[in-house]
Amino acid sequence: MQNHKKKVRFSCPLDCFDACGLVATVVDNHVSRIRGDRDHPLTRGVCCIKGIKLLERLNHPQRLTSPLRRSGRKWVPLTWPEALDDIADRLARTIGQFGSAAILNYAGSGHGGLTKKVDDIFFNYLGGVTVPRGSLCWGAGMAAQRYDFGEARGHHPADISRSKMIILWGRNPADTNRHLVPYIRRARQSGATIVLIDPRRSASAKLADHHLAVRPATDGALALGVANSIIAKGRHDDEFIKKRVHGFERFRQAIQHFTPEWAAGVTGISRDAIRWLAQAYTEQKPAGIIIGYGLQRYGNGGNAVRSIDALGAITGNIGISGGGVNYANWFFPDFIGGDFKKSQARARNRRTFSIARLAEYLETEDKPPIRSIFVSKANPLVQGPDINRTAAAFAAIDFKVVIDLFMTDTARHADLVLPCTSVLEEEDIIHSSMFSPYVNYSGRAVLAPEGVMGEYEIFRALADRMRLPDYPRNARTKFLEQAIGPLTEAYGVNVEDLKQAPFTLPEHAVPWQDGLFATPSGKIELYSEDARADGCSPVATYIEAATGNPEYPLRLITPHRRESMHSQHFAFIDDIPEAVVSPETLQAFRLTDGRRARVSSDRGTLLVRIRCDSGAAADAVTIEQGWWHKSGSVNVLTSDRISEMGEQAAYYDCFVHVVPAAENLK
């Protein structure tokens, strides 16, 4: 019998910059291969190892294929009717005794598809529940750009190649944003100067002409020192400032003492290098800045981004081709409607908590207390800070449900685990709000295994059991059509169009080109009343960086691993984390390259393998985040400190000590 073979286009759903277009080769309901989609206008057939590993995750023997209920130390398989009846009963009892706010819905960004976000609709129809606010990832920078521009928007990748100077500020595209790399190279081949600003010499240093090894947590000081030099030398763009900038004089006064000399002492970058950067950034115009998601993970991270935004504002590098301060690309969420919008009016009892302080909230909230937790698209007992405390607080809750493909560390701490579909097993629409300007249709390649259900069907079945009036029960395609209704109304683009090709908004190629900003003044706000009202400095400033102490002298930096998106690929690695240190740190702490060591903070201890790297950040230990408990999660070390704006987890304000382990590496 001849095998039935087909190719299905879909989109990578990972919480990544690129949202790659992919193609699955399917033979008799089995995916035999995944490759990049050569017809995708951005990713053009190239995808990273994380996208290729979607096939491994799809067919992995450890994948869950039945609902499971905890019974002591064992897991007992359930039928779907049994599992859904149990959940509906427990949720109803929680609501009856404490109200719907006693339910906490912890939904992360583990999958970028619209149909995976229907938990929000369900819990709105339930009356509104407790949900996170703030961010574990980018919140400080998002808040900063809302104060400055009204919204975080990024230039189209093709426009970035038109820059005459590109500053990669804490961004490492070589490892985490590979589809940006060709545009950087194209700009460099056309004569652009590329500058990398990063405490460590990352893989992206090979893309750059200059690397400025700024001290961790001092990026804002560097930006203000550059701004001071620009203004002192009269290199600012007076005409642009008069037309497009609000609060320049207040900004000028506020940064008078942030001289290049002062900044050199704070940042470790020489005064001459700071003055050179100020001159080059103004003379090599248009100049674009591309910010990564590490420099805002400090207590002063929001002001760091506002200080960098100010450089674009005072030089007239905003709203012009090849310019911009690119942090995120938040346009598609503005065009989501349908059941997402309709359900919001039902969430009368909705309340929020700071996501970085989940443990504290679970321990202390009593009006009403949290009695049930529902986790989807997330692994907070690996990714959240201070996980020892969080796990204990999580365990104390009466009823906990986790939806996932695998028995994650969070799932292991739950009472009931529901297996869900892979991106390859469902139709969806996917978009990244970080870099890619494209909205992607994602086709279903194969049927889900028996015993696995998609979130869209899970929550519809729960709504039936709980007799939720008017809960939407459209077919999946109809749901997607209504969800992108605002996009269809504005641009005439529907689901059938997206099946043919990804869509991008033409006017977003160069954000703010019309000179109209989404701020109260309609201008770039170097002085922000909104920031002041939120308890922040109205003008970008430098908040002195947190420092260690004799007991814990080294700063901990926890970047992404090239081969994994957060914790999604660490389940299958039988190893321990690697701790990267400079030669000076290796010698000062009597460590040995390749040997084991113990890294300790005031929260916990982690066994690691030491790797010495001459490009490592000074006075710091770098350990990639995402490792599961069996290997040792780096978040046993971190605290629940947050940034000064955006309620961003300040992961990088963690300080540690490191000593050689008693045992040697085998």
Protein Blocks (a to p, Z undefined) as FASTA:
>chain_A
ZZdddddddddfbdcfklpacddddeehiafbdcddfkbmklnopacfklmmmmmmmmgc
kbccbdcddehjaccdddfklmmmmmmmmmmmmmmmnojklpccdddfkbfcfklmmmmm
mmmmnnpaaddehjfklmmmmmmmmmmnopacdddfklmmmpcbdcdehiafklmommlm
mmmmmmmmnopacddddfbacfklmmpmbdcdddehilmmmmmmmmmmmmmnopacfklm
mmmpghklmmmmmmmmmcfklmmmmnopafklmmmmmmmmmmmccddddddfklmmcfkl
mmmmmmmmmmmmmnopghiahiajdfbdcfklmmgghjmlmmmmmmmmgccddfklmmmm
mmmgccdcdfbdcdehiafklmpghkllmmmmmmmpmbacdddfbdcfklmmmmbdcddd
dfklcccddddfklpmcdcddddfbdcdehiacfklmmmmmmmmnopghiacbdfklmmm
mmmmmmmmmnopafklmmmoccddfklmpghklopacbfnopacfbafklmmnopafbdc
ddddddddfklmcccdddddfkbghjlmmmmpccdddddddfklmmmnopaehiacdddd
fkbccdddddddfkbcehiacddehiafknopaklmpccbdcfehpiacfklcccddddd
fbdcZZ
